[in-house]
């Protein structure tokens, strides 16, 4: 029987210093491959996190179909996640242009 929730110690699986976007991508891909519908990421031993890692993780987390929860997040790591979320909230939403019905002219 598969446990509903799985806890992952981020520092043990990745590093205590999270810097690269690719690392965040690999983490989320790993989580997607797990059979558990809920995942708890334990940040207890994480010392530093770059804005790039935080941004990539936050972006990919929104697209995943699992419930991900962070635990034991230090004040510094939490601050970086907050900076990324504040910047995303301030960004204007993209305007979608409908090109349907616009004639294409070959030059």
N, CA, C and O atoms as a printed pandas DataFrame, in Angstrom:
     atom_number atom_name residue_name chain_id  residue_number  x_coord  y_coord  z_coord
0              1         N          UNK        A               1    0.841   -1.188    0.000
1              2        CA          UNK        A               1    0.000    0.000    0.000
2              3         C          UNK        A               1    0.884    1.250    0.000
3              4         O          UNK        A               1    1.860    1.320    0.748
4              5         N          UNK        A               2    0.553    2.218   -0.820
5              6        CA          UNK        A               2    1.324    3.450   -0.943
6              7         C          UNK        A               2    0.870    4.441    0.112
7              8         O          UNK        A               2   -0.321    4.701    0.285
8              9         N          UNK        A               3    1.862    4.991    0.818
9             10        CA          UNK        A               3    1.563    6.012    1.815
10            11         C          UNK        A               3    1.030    7.251    1.123
11            12         O          UNK        A               3    1.490    7.601    0.037
12            13         N          UNK        A               4    0.083    7.906    1.726
13            14        CA          UNK        A               4   -0.517    9.106    1.147
14            15         C          UNK        A               4    0.495   10.247    1.053
15            16         O          UNK        A               4    0.470   11.027    0.100
16            17         N          UNK        A               5    1.384   10.344    2.041
17            18        CA          UNK        A               5    2.321   11.447    2.097
18            19         C          UNK        A               5    3.763   10.940    2.173
19            20         O          UNK        A               5    4.033    9.901    2.775
20            21         N          UNK        A               6    4.677   11.679    1.559
21            22        CA          UNK        A               6    6.095   11.355    1.616
22            23         C          UNK        A               6    6.842   12.611    2.028
23            24         O          UNK        A               6    6.564   13.699    1.523
24            25         N          UNK        A               7    7.796   12.461    2.949
25            26        CA          UNK        A               7    8.633   13.574    3.381
26            27         C          UNK        A               7   10.010   13.439    2.759
27            28         O          UNK        A               7   10.613   12.366    2.778
28            29         N          UNK        A               8   10.499   14.544    2.206
29            30        CA          UNK        A               8   11.812   14.572    1.575
30            31         C          UNK        A               8   12.654   15.639    2.264
31            32         O          UNK        A               8   12.249   16.799    2.338
32            33         N          UNK        A               9   13.829   15.250    2.769
33            34        CA          UNK        A               9   14.767   16.207    3.332
34            35         C          UNK        A               9   15.545   16.804    2.161
35            36         O          UNK        A               9   16.387   16.133    1.565
36            37         N          UNK        A              10   15.268   18.045    1.839
37            38        CA          UNK        A              10   15.814   18.696    0.650
38            39         C          UNK        A              10   17.336   18.756    0.687
39            40         O          UNK        A              10   17.982   18.495   -0.327
40            41         N          UNK        A              11   17.919   19.093    1.827
41            42        CA          UNK        A              11   19.376   19.206    1.921
42            43         C          UNK        A              11   20.057   17.867    1.697
43            44         O          UNK        A              11   21.134   17.812    1.103
44            45         N          UNK        A              12   19.445   16.794    2.162
45            46        CA          UNK        A              12   20.050   15.466    1.970
46            47         C          UNK        A              12   19.935   15.008    0.521
47            48         O          UNK        A              12   20.862   14.399   -0.014
48            49         N          UNK        A              13   18.814   15.294   -0.110
49            50        CA          UNK        A              13   18.586   14.853   -1.489
50            51         C          UNK        A              13   19.325   15.743   -2.488
51            52         O          UNK        A              13   19.855   15.244   -3.481
52            53         N          UNK        A              14   19.366   17.052   -2.238
53            54        CA          UNK        A              14   19.982   17.992   -3.178
54            55         C          UNK        A              14   21.268   18.580   -2.607
55            56         O          UNK        A              14   22.369   18.132   -2.927
56            57         N          UNK        A              15   21.108   19.587   -1.758
57            58        CA          UNK        A              15   22.248   20.293   -1.181
58            59         C          UNK        A              15   21.725   21.240   -0.108
59            60         O          UNK        A              15   20.540   21.575   -0.085
60            61         N          UNK        A              16   22.603   21.659    0.762
61            62        CA          UNK        A              16   22.230   22.651    1.772
62            63         C          UNK        A              16   22.204   24.053    1.166
63            64         O          UNK        A              16   21.672   24.986    1.768
64            65         N          UNK        A              17   22.781   24.192   -0.026
65            66        CA          UNK        A              17   22.819   25.469   -0.733
66            67         C          UNK        A              17   22.183   25.278   -2.104
67            68         O          UNK        A              17   22.779   24.674   -2.996
68            69         N          UNK        A              18   20.978   25.794   -2.263
69            70        CA          UNK        A              18   20.198   25.594   -3.481
70            71         C          UNK        A              18   20.384   26.789   -4.395
71            72         O          UNK        A              18   20.027   27.912   -4.038
72            73         N          UNK        A              19   20.951   26.548   -5.591
73            74        CA          UNK        A              19   21.295   27.680   -6.436
74            75         C          UNK        A              19   20.755   27.614   -7.859
75            76         O          UNK        A              19   20.370   28.646   -8.409
76            77         N          UNK        A              20   20.716   26.452   -8.460
77            78        CA          UNK        A              20   20.447   26.365   -9.894
78            79         C          UNK        A              20   18.990   26.067  -10.232
79            80         O          UNK        A              20   18.309   25.326   -9.524
80            81         N          UNK        A              21   18.529   26.663  -11.330
81            82        CA          UNK        A              21   17.184   26.380  -11.834
82            83         C          UNK        A              21   17.024   24.899  -12.171
83            84         O          UNK        A              21   15.984   24.296  -11.902
84            85         N          UNK        A              22   18.072   24.324  -12.764
85            86        CA          UNK        A              22   18.019   22.907  -13.149
86            87         C          UNK        A              22   17.784   22.006  -11.944
87            88         O          UNK        A              22   17.115   20.978  -12.047
88            89         N          UNK        A              23   18.336   22.398  -10.808
89            90        CA          UNK        A              23   18.143   21.616   -9.588
90            91         C          UNK        A              23   16.682   21.655   -9.154
91            92         O          UNK        A              23   16.125   20.638   -8.742
92            93         N          UNK        A              24   16.069   22.820   -9.246
93            94        CA          UNK        A              24   14.647   22.946   -8.910
94            95         C          UNK        A              24   13.797   22.129   -9.875
95            96         O          UNK        A              24   12.829   21.485   -9.470
96            97         N          UNK        A              25   14.161   22.161  -11.143
97            98        CA          UNK        A              25   13.441   21.384  -12.156
98            99         C          UNK        A              25   13.532   19.904  -11.847
99           100         O          UNK        A              25   12.522   19.201  -11.886
100          101         N          UNK        A              26   14.730   19.418  -11.541
101          102        CA          UNK        A              26   14.910   17.996  -11.221
102          103         C          UNK        A              26   14.127   17.607   -9.973
103          104         O          UNK        A              26   13.563   16.514   -9.916
104          105         N          UNK        A              27   14.084   18.484   -8.974
105          106        CA          UNK        A              27   13.332   18.199   -7.751
106          107         C          UNK        A              27   11.852   18.015   -8.063
107          108         O          UNK        A              27   11.232   17.056   -7.604
108          109         N          UNK        A              28   11.295   18.920   -8.833
109          110        CA          UNK        A              28    9.865   18.825   -9.160
110          111         C          UNK        A              28    9.588   17.609  -10.044
111          112         O          UNK        A              28    8.560   16.952   -9.879
112          113         N          UNK        A              29   10.477   17.305  -10.965
113          114        CA          UNK        A              29   10.307   16.106  -11.793
114          115         C          UNK        A              29   10.341   14.849  -10.928
115          116         O          UNK        A              29    9.574   13.914  -11.158
116          117         N          UNK        A              30   11.221   14.826   -9.945
117          118        CA          UNK        A              30   11.288   13.696   -9.022
118          119         C          UNK        A              30    9.972   13.558   -8.258
119          120         O          UNK        A              30    9.442   12.456   -8.116
120          121         N          UNK        A              31    9.452   14.677   -7.771
121          122        CA          UNK        A              31    8.191   14.663   -7.024
122          123         C          UNK        A              31    7.052   14.171   -7.915
123          124         O          UNK        A              31    6.205   13.398   -7.468
124          125         N          UNK        A              32    7.028   14.613   -9.166
125          126        CA          UNK        A              32    5.986   14.176  -10.094
126          127         C          UNK        A              32    6.005   12.664  -10.293
127          128         O          UNK        A              32    4.959   12.045  -10.491
128          129         N          UNK        A              33    7.190   12.075  -10.239
129          130        CA          UNK        A              33    7.317   10.639  -10.445
130          131         C          UNK        A              33    6.953    9.794   -9.242
131          132         O          UNK        A              33    6.834    8.575   -9.358
132          133         N          UNK        A              34    6.775   10.416   -8.097
133          134        CA          UNK        A              34    6.414    9.668   -6.888
134          135         C          UNK        A              34    4.951    9.224   -6.939
135          136         O          UNK        A              34    4.113    9.926   -7.504
136          137         N          UNK        A              35    4.642    8.075   -6.360
137          138        CA          UNK        A              35    3.251    7.618   -6.349
138          139         C          UNK        A              35    2.386    8.329   -5.306
139          140         O          UNK        A              35    1.160    8.223   -5.341
140          141         N          UNK        A              36    3.018    9.053   -4.379
141          142        CA          UNK        A              36    2.292    9.713   -3.294
142          143         C          UNK        A              36    1.598   10.981   -3.776
143          144         O          UNK        A              36    2.208   11.767   -4.501
144          145         N          UNK        A              37    0.349   11.205   -3.397
145          146        CA          UNK        A              37   -0.354   12.418   -3.818
146          147         C          UNK        A              37    0.069   13.655   -3.034
147          148         O          UNK        A              37   -0.172   14.779   -3.474
148          149         N          UNK        A              38    0.696   13.458   -1.879
149          150        CA          UNK        A              38    1.141   14.571   -1.039
150          151         C          UNK        A              38    2.627   14.414   -0.737
151          152         O          UNK        A              38    3.098   13.319   -0.428
152          153         N          UNK        A              39    3.359   15.527   -0.831
153          154        CA          UNK        A              39    4.787   15.511   -0.555
154          155         C          UNK        A              39    5.109   16.669    0.379
155          156         O          UNK        A              39    4.674   17.800    0.163
156          157         N          UNK        A              40    5.875   16.370    1.413
157          158        CA          UNK        A              40    6.343   17.388    2.344
158          159         C          UNK        A              40    7.837   17.569    2.104
159          160         O          UNK        A              40    8.612   16.619    2.214
160          161         N          UNK        A              41    8.238   18.803    1.774
161          162        CA          UNK        A              41    9.646   19.098    1.584
162          163         C          UNK        A              41   10.184   19.713    2.870
163          164         O          UNK        A              41    9.769   20.796    3.282
164          165         N          UNK        A              42   11.111   19.001    3.491
165          166        CA          UNK        A              42   11.712   19.434    4.746
166          167         C          UNK        A              42   12.959   20.253    4.430
167          168         O          UNK        A              42   13.961   19.711    3.962
168          169         N          UNK        A              43   12.895   21.552    4.686
169          170        CA          UNK        A              43   13.999   22.461    4.407
170          171         C          UNK        A              43   14.868   22.697    5.640
171          172         O          UNK        A              43   15.608   23.680    5.675
172          173         N          UNK        A              44   14.805   21.839    6.645
173          174        CA          UNK        A              44   15.479   22.089    7.924
174          175         C          UNK        A              44   16.978   22.297    7.817
175          176         O          UNK        A              44   17.530   23.076    8.595
176          177         N          UNK        A              45   17.658   21.645    6.901
177          178        CA          UNK        A              45   19.110   21.778    6.804
178          179         C          UNK        A              45   19.552   22.653    5.637
179          180         O          UNK        A              45   20.745   22.733    5.345
180          181         N          UNK        A              46   18.610   23.309    4.967
181          182        CA          UNK        A              46   18.952   24.189    3.849
182          183         C          UNK        A              46   19.442   25.518    4.421
183          184         O          UNK        A              46   18.764   26.154    5.228
184          185         N          UNK        A              47   20.639   25.923    3.981
185          186        CA          UNK        A              47   21.254   27.157    4.491
186          187         C          UNK        A              47   20.977   28.352    3.592
187          188         O          UNK        A              47   20.649   29.435    4.076
188          189         N          UNK        A              48   21.111   28.155    2.274
189          190        CA          UNK        A              48   20.893   29.262    1.349
190          191         C          UNK        A              48   20.064   28.800    0.156
191          192         O          UNK        A              48   20.037   27.621   -0.196
192          193         N          UNK        A              49   19.390   29.773   -0.451
193          194        CA          UNK        A              49   18.598   29.498   -1.650
194          195         C          UNK        A              49   18.704   30.714   -2.559
195          196         O          UNK        A              49   18.533   31.848   -2.111
196          197         N          UNK        A              50   18.984   30.479   -3.822
197          198        CA          UNK        A              50   19.100   31.592   -4.764
198          199         C          UNK        A              50   17.714   31.993   -5.258
199          200         O          UNK        A              50   16.749   31.236   -5.163
200          201         N          UNK        A              51   17.655   33.198   -5.784
201          202        CA          UNK        A              51   16.397   33.664   -6.360
202          203         C          UNK        A              51   16.007   32.790   -7.557
203          204         O          UNK        A              51   14.827   32.515   -7.777
204          205         N          UNK        A              52   17.015   32.358   -8.328
205          206        CA          UNK        A              52   16.752   31.503   -9.496
206          207         C          UNK        A              52   16.105   30.188   -9.079
207          208         O          UNK        A              52   15.122   29.758   -9.682
208          209         N          UNK        A              53   16.655   29.549   -8.048
209          210        CA          UNK        A              53   16.085   28.290   -7.571
210          211         C          UNK        A              53   14.659   28.525   -7.072
211          212         O          UNK        A              53   13.740   27.792   -7.434
212          213         N          UNK        A              54   14.482   29.552   -6.238
213          214        CA          UNK        A              54   13.163   29.837   -5.660
214          215         C          UNK        A              54   12.133   30.123   -6.752
215          216         O          UNK        A              54   10.996   29.657   -6.668
216          217         N          UNK        A              55   12.520   30.880   -7.768
217          218        CA          UNK        A              55   11.602   31.200   -8.859
218          219         C          UNK        A              55   11.215   29.953   -9.645
219          220         O          UNK        A              55   10.035   29.717   -9.908
220          221         N          UNK        A              56   12.206   29.164  -10.015
221          222        CA          UNK        A              56   11.922   27.947  -10.797
222          223         C          UNK        A              56   11.061   26.971  -10.003
223          224         O          UNK        A              56   10.113   26.396  -10.539
224          225         N          UNK        A              57   11.388   26.785   -8.734
225          226        CA          UNK        A              57   10.614   25.880   -7.875
226          227         C          UNK        A              57    9.167   26.367   -7.763
227          228         O          UNK        A              57    8.232   25.583   -7.924
228          229         N          UNK        A              58    8.987   27.652   -7.491
229          230        CA          UNK        A              58    7.640   28.206   -7.328
230          231         C          UNK        A              58    6.823   28.086   -8.609
231          232         O          UNK        A              58    5.636   27.761   -8.571
232          233         N          UNK        A              59    7.468   28.350   -9.743
233          234        CA          UNK        A              59    6.784   28.253  -11.034
234          235         C          UNK        A              59    6.359   26.821  -11.317
235          236         O          UNK        A              59    5.211   26.571  -11.683
236          237         N          UNK        A              60    7.269   25.894  -11.151
237          238        CA          UNK        A              60    6.961   24.490  -11.442
238          239         C          UNK        A              60    5.983   23.897  -10.430
239          240         O          UNK        A              60    5.184   23.025  -10.775
240          241         N          UNK        A              61    6.042   24.358   -9.205
241          242        CA          UNK        A              61    5.126   23.853   -8.179
242          243         C          UNK        A              61    3.676   24.170   -8.535
243          244         O          UNK        A              61    2.779   23.376   -8.251
244          245         N          UNK        A              62    3.446   25.319   -9.151
245          246        CA          UNK        A              62    2.081   25.692   -9.544
246          247         C          UNK        A              62    1.523   24.768  -10.611
247          248         O          UNK        A              62    0.307   24.604  -10.712
248          249         N          UNK        A              63    2.393   24.160  -11.412
249          250        CA          UNK        A              63    1.954   23.321  -12.523
250          251         C          UNK        A              63    1.815   21.841  -12.169
251          252         O          UNK        A              63    1.339   21.058  -12.991
252          253         N          UNK        A              64    2.213   21.453  -10.983
253          254        CA          UNK        A              64    2.212   20.027  -10.610
254          255         C          UNK        A              64    0.839   19.634  -10.056
255          256         O          UNK        A              64    0.141   20.451   -9.456
256          257         N          UNK        A              65    0.471   18.386  -10.266
257          258        CA          UNK        A              65   -0.831   17.893   -9.806
258          259         C          UNK        A              65   -0.716   17.100   -8.511
259          260         O          UNK        A              65   -1.399   16.094   -8.318
260          261         N          UNK        A              66    0.144   17.562   -7.644
261          262        CA          UNK        A              66    0.302   16.955   -6.321
262          263         C          UNK        A              66    0.274   18.069   -5.296
263          264         O          UNK        A              66    0.530   19.232   -5.609
264          265         N          UNK        A              67   -0.035   17.703   -4.094
265          266        CA          UNK        A              67   -0.006   18.692   -3.024
266          267         C          UNK        A              67    1.405   18.699   -2.439
267          268         O          UNK        A              67    1.880   17.684   -1.931
268          269         N          UNK        A              68    2.068   19.852   -2.514
269          270        CA          UNK        A              68    3.412   19.996   -1.976
270          271         C          UNK        A              68    3.358   21.000   -0.837
271          272         O          UNK        A              68    2.778   22.080   -0.957
272          273         N          UNK        A              69    3.972   20.617    0.259
273          274        CA          UNK        A              69    3.995   21.483    1.439
274          275         C          UNK        A              69    5.441   21.604    1.900
275          276         O          UNK        A              69    6.177   20.617    1.915
276          277         N          UNK        A              70    5.845   22.803    2.272
277          278        CA          UNK        A              70    7.187   23.025    2.789
278          279         C          UNK        A              70    7.143   23.018    4.314
279          280         O          UNK        A              70    6.201   23.528    4.921
280          281         N          UNK        A              71    8.174   22.435    4.926
281          282        CA          UNK        A              71    8.264   22.376    6.385
282          283         C          UNK        A              71    9.660   22.809    6.817
283          284         O          UNK        A              71   10.625   22.659    6.067
284          285         N          UNK        A              72    9.760   23.340    8.014
285          286        CA          UNK        A              72   11.032   23.728    8.615
286          287         C          UNK        A              72   11.831   24.683    7.731
287          288         O          UNK        A              72   13.035   24.514    7.538
288          289         N          UNK        A              73   11.146   25.671    7.207
289          290        CA          UNK        A              73   11.777   26.654    6.328
290          291         C          UNK        A              73   12.372   27.766    7.189
291          292         O          UNK        A              73   11.672   28.370    8.002
292          293         N          UNK        A              74   13.666   28.033    7.009
293          294        CA          UNK        A              74   14.324   29.095    7.781
294          295         C          UNK        A              74   13.803   30.452    7.333
295          296         O          UNK        A              74   13.168   30.568    6.285
296          297         N          UNK        A              75   14.076   31.474    8.131
297          298        CA          UNK        A              75   13.624   32.828    7.812
298          299         C          UNK        A              75   14.234   33.318    6.498
299          300         O          UNK        A              75   13.555   33.976    5.710
300          301         N          UNK        A              76   15.512   33.003    6.255
301          302        CA          UNK        A              76   16.176   33.440    5.020
302          303         C          UNK        A              76   15.570   32.783    3.783
303          304         O          UNK        A              76   15.356   33.441    2.765
304          305         N          UNK        A              77   15.300   31.504    3.875
305          306        CA          UNK        A              77   14.704   30.780    2.749
306          307         C          UNK        A              77   13.278   31.275    2.517
307          308         O          UNK        A              77   12.869   31.489    1.376
308          309         N          UNK        A              78   12.537   31.454    3.586
309          310        CA          UNK        A              78   11.159   31.964    3.472
310          311         C          UNK        A              78   11.147   33.353    2.842
311          312         O          UNK        A              78   10.256   33.673    2.055
312          313         N          UNK        A              79   12.135   34.178    3.187
313          314        CA          UNK        A              79   12.210   35.526    2.627
314          315         C          UNK        A              79   12.426   35.470    1.118
315          316         O          UNK        A              79   11.843   36.265    0.381
316          317         N          UNK        A              80   13.256   34.540    0.650
317          318        CA          UNK        A              80   13.507   34.436   -0.794
318          319         C          UNK        A              80   12.251   33.965   -1.525
319          320         O          UNK        A              80   11.938   34.468   -2.604
320          321         N          UNK        A              81   11.528   32.999   -0.943
321          322        CA          UNK        A              81   10.263   32.572   -1.549
322          323         C          UNK        A              81    9.285   33.746   -1.607
323          324         O          UNK        A              81    8.568   33.906   -2.594
324          325         N          UNK        A              82    9.253   34.562   -0.558
325          326        CA          UNK        A              82    8.351   35.713   -0.517
326          327         C          UNK        A              82    8.736   36.750   -1.573
327          328         O          UNK        A              82    7.859   37.332   -2.211
328          329         N          UNK        A              83   10.030   36.986   -1.763
329          330        CA          UNK        A              83   10.497   37.938   -2.771
330          331         C          UNK        A              83   10.036   37.500   -4.156
331          332         O          UNK        A              83    9.565   38.315   -4.950
332          333         N          UNK        A              84   10.174   36.215   -4.437
333          334        CA          UNK        A              84    9.771   35.678   -5.741
334          335         C          UNK        A              84    8.262   35.821   -5.940
335          336         O          UNK        A              84    7.813   36.206   -7.020
336          337         N          UNK        A              85    7.494   35.517   -4.922
337          338        CA          UNK        A              85    6.033   35.609   -5.040
338          339         C          UNK        A              85    5.573   37.057   -5.170
339          340         O          UNK        A              85    4.636   37.345   -5.915
340          341         N          UNK        A              86    6.226   37.968   -4.453
341          342        CA          UNK        A              86    5.869   39.389   -4.560
342          343         C          UNK        A              86    6.159   39.909   -5.963
343          344         O          UNK        A              86    5.363   40.663   -6.524
344          345         N          UNK        A              87    7.291   39.510   -6.531
345          346        CA          UNK        A              87    7.642   39.942   -7.884
346          347         C          UNK        A              87    6.640   39.393   -8.894
347          348         O          UNK        A              87    6.260   40.092   -9.833
348          349         N          UNK        A              88    6.215   38.156   -8.709
349          350        CA          UNK        A              88    5.232   37.560   -9.619
350          351         C          UNK        A              88    3.899   38.293   -9.520
351          352         O          UNK        A              88    3.236   38.524  -10.531
352          353         N          UNK        A              89    3.514   38.655   -8.313
353          354        CA          UNK        A              89    2.235   39.344   -8.110
354          355         C          UNK        A              89    2.238   40.747   -8.731
355          356         O          UNK        A              89    1.194   41.232   -9.168
356          357         N          UNK        A              90    3.396   41.393   -8.770
357          358        CA          UNK        A              90    3.498   42.747   -9.319
358          359         C          UNK        A              90    3.574   42.760  -10.839
359          360         O          UNK        A              90    3.279   43.777  -11.467
360          361         N          UNK        A              91    3.968   41.639  -11.433
361          362        CA          UNK        A              91    4.093   41.560  -12.884
362          363         C          UNK        A              91    2.731   41.697  -13.542
363          364         O          UNK        A              91    1.766   41.078  -13.093
364          365         N          UNK        A              92    2.635   42.490  -14.590
365          366        CA          UNK        A              92    1.341   42.578  -15.278
366          367         C          UNK        A              92    1.035   41.248  -15.963
367          368         O          UNK        A              92    1.930   40.557  -16.450
368          369         N          UNK        A              93   -0.230   40.917  -15.986
369          370        CA          UNK        A              93   -0.601   39.675  -16.662
370          371         C          UNK        A              93   -0.408   39.857  -18.162
371          372         O          UNK        A              93   -0.548   40.961  -18.688
372          373         N          UNK        A              94   -0.091   38.782  -18.830
373          374        CA          UNK        A              94    0.139   38.832  -20.265
374          375         C          UNK        A              94   -1.187   39.019  -20.995
375          376         O          UNK        A              94   -2.176   38.347  -20.701
376          377         N          UNK        A              95   -1.186   39.933  -21.941
377          378        CA          UNK        A              95   -2.367   40.149  -22.757
378          379         C          UNK        A              95   -2.344   39.132  -23.891
379          380         O          UNK        A              95   -1.346   38.990  -24.597
380          381         N          UNK        A              96   -3.428   38.449  -24.046
381          382        CA          UNK        A              96   -3.527   37.456  -25.105
382          383         C          UNK        A              96   -4.128   38.124  -26.339
383          384         O          UNK        A              96   -5.191   38.740  -26.274
384          385         N          UNK        A              97   -3.436   37.993  -27.446
385          386        CA          UNK        A              97   -3.898   38.581  -28.695
386          387         C          UNK        A              97   -4.500   37.478  -29.548
387          388         O          UNK        A              97   -3.881   36.437  -29.768
388          389         N          UNK        A              98   -5.710   37.718  -30.023
389          390        CA          UNK        A              98   -6.391   36.751  -30.875
390          391         C          UNK        A              98   -6.131   37.133  -32.327
391          392         O          UNK        A              98   -6.641   38.147  -32.804
392          393         N          UNK        A              99   -5.345   36.332  -33.028
393          394        CA          UNK        A              99   -5.011   36.594  -34.420
394          395         C          UNK        A              99   -6.005   35.958  -35.388
395          396         O          UNK        A              99   -5.807   36.009  -36.602
396          397         N          UNK        A             100   -7.047   35.374  -34.873
397          398        CA          UNK        A             100   -8.069   34.752  -35.713
398          399         C          UNK        A             100   -8.731   35.830  -36.571
399          400         O          UNK        A             100   -9.135   36.877  -36.064
400          401         N          UNK        A             101   -8.837   35.569  -37.854
401          402        CA          UNK        A             101   -9.511   36.492  -38.742
402          403         C          UNK        A             101   -8.606   37.577  -39.318
403          404         O          UNK        A             101   -9.059   38.375  -40.139
404          405         N          UNK        A             102   -7.352   37.627  -38.912
405          406        CA          UNK        A             102   -6.422   38.611  -39.457
406          407         C          UNK        A             102   -5.792   38.004  -40.693
407          408         O          UNK        A             102   -5.195   36.930  -40.616
408          409         N          UNK        A             103   -5.915   38.673  -41.840
409          410        CA          UNK        A             103   -5.365   38.082  -43.068
410          411         C          UNK        A             103   -3.827   38.064  -43.051
411          412         O          UNK        A             103   -3.186   38.976  -42.529
412          413         N          UNK        A             104   -3.265   37.021  -43.626
413          414        CA          UNK        A             104   -1.826   36.894  -43.759
414          415         C          UNK        A             104   -1.461   37.295  -45.178
415          416         O          UNK        A             104   -2.028   36.781  -46.142
416          417         N          UNK        A             105   -0.527   38.198  -45.300
417          418        CA          UNK        A             105   -0.104   38.686  -46.609
418          419         C          UNK        A             105    1.318   38.213  -46.860
419          420         O          UNK        A             105    2.233   38.524  -46.097
420          421         N          UNK        A             106    1.493   37.458  -47.939
421          422        CA          UNK        A             106    2.833   37.022  -48.319
422          423         C          UNK        A             106    3.518   38.135  -49.075
423          424         O          UNK        A             106    2.944   38.694  -50.009
424          425         N          UNK        A             107    4.727   38.464  -48.692
425          426        CA          UNK        A             107    5.471   39.538  -49.367
426          427         C          UNK        A             107    6.426   38.984  -50.377
427          428         O          UNK        A             107    7.134   39.744  -51.039
